């Protein structure tokens, strides 16, 4: 229809005739419900494959994606930052939960009803690439952090040998840290 103008009389008559046809309306509603259920299934299963879970639903035109694990912090600002990244880099139109007064940051509303199958596959591919890249960056950061921790070792026995080799009288000196620690 039109958001900016009146609907013509002919269009109103045509729609009224369609909606008065019980057989058509029944078939139309059954077919629409079947198509929506199939799109919901394909979309949510595609998200689950990449580790994104959705709130369970029994009907509707959209679903709620749980992207809390991708937030830098559990704040509305972090959610908006992630939303902008999804809009700018992934090129997907999702709605942040803060727009709907969600009580917890990290939930995003995605409408799957108004896209065809090809567009849905493209969207799922973009989400998959985005999640894979985020996981790769997290793994690198974790590996780098664990490497630094693993590389730090303190060997007291060798350190004492090194000190005594450098100066045999150093350990006996009253200024020696070894003597001070013992007294």
Buried (B, 14 or more C-beta within 10 A) or exposed (E): EEEEEEEEEEEEEEEEEEEEEEEEEEEEEEEEEEEBEEBBEBBBEBBEEBEBBBEEEEEEEBBBBBBBEBBEEEEBEBBBBBBEEBEEEBEBEBBBBBEEEBEEBBBBBBBBBEBEEEEBBBBBEBBBEBBEEBBEEEEEEEEEEEEEEEEEEEEEEEEEEEBBEEEEEBEEEEEBEBEEEEE
